[in-house]
Amino acid sequence: MRPGVFTVYRWELRKLVALKRTYLGLFAAAGVPLAFTITLALKNGQPNNVPFGAYVHQSGLAIPLVLLTFASAFLLPLITALVAGDIVAAEDQNGTLKTVLTRSVQRGHVFFGKVLAALTYTLASMLLLGGVAIIAGSIVSGFHSLTSLSGTTVSATSALALVLASFAVYLIPLFTVALIGVMLSTITRNSAAAVVGTLVTVLLIELIGILPGLGSLQPYLLTRQFDAWQGLLRQPIDWSPITHATWVCGLYCIPAIVAGYLVFLRRDVAGG
Amino acid sequence: MSETPVEARGLVKQYGRITAVDHVDLTVNRGDVYGFLGPNGAGKTTTLRMMLGLIYPTAGSVRLFGRDPIAEGAAALDGVAGFVEAPRFYPYFTARTNMHMMAAYDGGDASSRVEDALATVELTGRADDKVGGYSHGMRQRLGIAAALLRRPKLLLLDEPATGLDPGGMRDMRSLIRRLADDGMTVLLSSHLLAEVEELCDRVAIVRAGRIVYEGALDDLKATAESSYRLRTTDNDKALEVCQAQAGIESARREGADIRMDANEPAIGELSVALVEAGLQVTALVPETATLEDLFFHLTEGSTPGEVTIPETATSIVGDQA
């Protein structure tokens, strides 16, 4: 039987496990919530003007939500870009892409195996960040009920479910960043250019949001979709930002994955 | 499935205004050990990459056992293996892990051949070392091992002995010879003339992206044996005899010798004529142009030795070069 996407996916994961670079991002994903929580434990202050910032000393479950807001600006896009931007370009630069493409696996399967691996790494980073934030937050501030954005009190177990769901919603724009990273990795054939290019893309989109006169574009900016999870923390739950984020992210990620796929299929593999 | 392992027709690859491969036609028949010979930058690697579907031709077509690697992708590489330039592996994996990965990407029962392939290239003892620590020669051998996993009927090798020390070169050639003796068709690109001379029975010589000769190596070399050097006790008189003798051409003085172009029967008759003329022959030797002479002639247009292009086979130097 001819090998397919899952054969590639399995080996891509194995490669990620073997690479030191992988752990750099995961270390940041675990280290930032840990450092944040330790700082909160040592100081009495709290983050201002951030959703749930006022509750970080009342419930440990507020801490992962505060981190979601902080991490969207730079941390999680960076962690995502580290792997997504590298996943094709590194093989191009090292010459291993030609090795793989002269076996029995189709180019398209290689591409989608890599896409799945990049998304899995993004998911792992999120789980690590969320897991460490929930555990460390609960140790420092307790596993207590949480005050929702509507001002109602949500029990600790319900709040935990909502926090986990928030992380899941947060993955929608983050996966989109990963797909943009894979596309740039395929097109640029240069890891550094793809990683930096992914971050610059996110920052440029953010910049568009603060430019005067472009306010009408705000609902369609990728970076704005990082706040969609907040709809879950209202009573009753407001699904509209989530459905909005889903289709807006589709406008970004579908062209990215199609462009990446077509370029990967048609490209000359002349490196190495 | 076609029986012809490689058929390239009108293959062209352009990078902007640069034509790296210019209307290459070549045919590798079953059982050939086929040398693809040319200087660095002549377009050998680009041609091999097109054969393996790694790069897209600007024009022309390639068929491997009748299948098109560009249109069919990996499916056209069934029964085909090899590497272009230096074989590359994942340096952070051991050789055995790399081989298992390649086997997984080959599918079928390829993984059951990992140990045999490693043994064939004598890497079993180092199979659990990371490839990052391998020497160039070991990586080349691992490249062959990875190719063998596919149980290929056609092996495409791009300069497999380049960069190896003399012992490594000898081992690599011996391995290729062994594989060819087992019935594998081999297409071997090289700029190492000794390697091609030792291994190949048919060659294509490429110059600036164009094939300037394609045919049997013996045919190419045979034509170079038509030049002879003569030395006698009286070269002036001997030159007159040579010039009068049928079948002797271009007889002329060259230092203390006379040089001429002739075939073997004419040389036999000449030796009799010289003796009949009362001359003592002190030397009458064929001036065998080496493959190197032929190579320079075909790829640089200069002639370190006197070389004529064979009329047999597919000499196309006049058409294209």
Chai-1 contact restraints between the chains, C-beta under 6 A:
chainA,res_idxA,chainB,res_idxB,connection_type,confidence,min_distance_angstrom,max_distance_angstrom,comment,restraint_id
A,M1,B,G107,contact,1.0,0.0,6.0,A-B,restraint_1
A,R2,B,G107,contact,1.0,0.0,6.0,A-B,restraint_2
A,P3,B,Y105,contact,1.0,0.0,6.0,A-B,restraint_3
A,P3,B,G107,contact,1.0,0.0,6.0,A-B,restraint_4
A,T7,B,A104,contact,1.0,0.0,6.0,A-B,restraint_5
A,W11,B,M101,contact,1.0,0.0,6.0,A-B,restraint_6
A,A18,B,Y92,contact,1.0,0.0,6.0,A-B,restraint_7
A,G95,B,R88,contact,1.0,0.0,6.0,A-B,restraint_8
A,T96,B,R88,contact,1.0,0.0,6.0,A-B,restraint_9
A,K98,B,L54,contact,1.0,0.0,6.0,A-B,restraint_10
A,T99,B,R88,contact,1.0,0.0,6.0,A-B,restraint_11
A,T102,B,L52,contact,1.0,0.0,6.0,A-B,restraint_12
A,R103,B,Y105,contact,1.0,0.0,6.0,A-B,restraint_13
A,R103,B,D106,contact,1.0,0.0,6.0,A-B,restraint_14
A,S104,B,A74,contact,1.0,0.0,6.0,A-B,restraint_15
A,S104,B,D106,contact,1.0,0.0,6.0,A-B,restraint_16
A,S104,B,G107,contact,1.0,0.0,6.0,A-B,restraint_17
A,V105,B,A74,contact,1.0,0.0,6.0,A-B,restraint_18
A,V105,B,Y105,contact,1.0,0.0,6.0,A-B,restraint_19
A,Q106,B,G73,contact,1.0,0.0,6.0,A-B,restraint_20
A,Q106,B,A74,contact,1.0,0.0,6.0,A-B,restraint_21
A,R107,B,G73,contact,1.0,0.0,6.0,A-B,restraint_22
A,D268,B,I55,contact,1.0,0.0,6.0,A-B,restraint_23
A,V269,B,L54,contact,1.0,0.0,6.0,A-B,restraint_24
A,A270,B,I55,contact,1.0,0.0,6.0,A-B,restraint_25
A,G272,B,R88,contact,1.0,0.0,6.0,A-B,restraint_26
